[in-house]
Amino acid sequence: TAQLDSFFTIQAQNPNKHLGQEALIGQYAHGNEPSHHVAYLYSYSDKPDRGREIITKICSEFYGNNSNGMIGNDDCGQMSAWYIFSTLGFYPVNPVSGEYIIGQPQTKSAIVHLKDGKILKITNNNTKLVTLNGLQVSDLKLTHKQVSTGGLLNF
């Protein structure tokens, strides 16, 4: 937790936007896609709420609904993918694991159309309690199998 706190607070000296060092929060450079998972690492710490604050800050300050609404280079769609996952409220920190880490949805509700006509409805009531189909998600993780089954994900 202390290392994450330092990472997000120590200011970069002489950042170079041509090296992907734009959209800075401390040492975190959102314009450099390999670091996109870092805010979600707070879910593994004793301050998961801090990660949610940073995710909200990134979504509100580094993305917008205009012609230059994305800071950074959208290499192969990673900037867009980060935003979509984060808006829905979860992110594949380690995509090989088949798990998503719970973050903070940036919308009141969303519907994700899944395979075989299934849907995942996401509602955001801005509470710390997260449930999937009425069962509490206590470890801040969802599996791909759970998500792809569909149902109601409530924050």
Summary of the structure (lengths in Angstrom):
residues: 155
radius of gyration: 15.8
end to end distance: 23.7
largest distance: 50.8
contacts: 416
relative contact order: 0.13
helix: 39%
strand: 21%
